[in-house]
Amino acid sequence: MQEDPQEPVEVPYTALSADALRGVLESFVLREGTEYGERDFTLEQKVAQVLTQLQRGDARVMFDPETASVTLVTVR
């Protein structure tokens, strides 16, 4: 018998430890294909930009129980 797929769950970024949040942010910005336009940004600048998006509510941390993975999604 197959279980129903579980939906991803939002995790408040404030519930993550500083180290865990940093890891999620770095993983996100280091993924191939993450584009920031014509200008080059350092890793620190990219992490700060994404953190600002989380703080503004423009992005959310999502946990997928099916894959036991975490990702960031933008809010429209």
Buried (B, 14 or more C-beta within 10 A) or exposed (E): EEEEEEEBEEBEBEEBEEEBBEEBBBEBBEEEEEEEEEEEEEEEEBBBBBBEBBEEEEBBBBBBEEEEEBBBEEEE
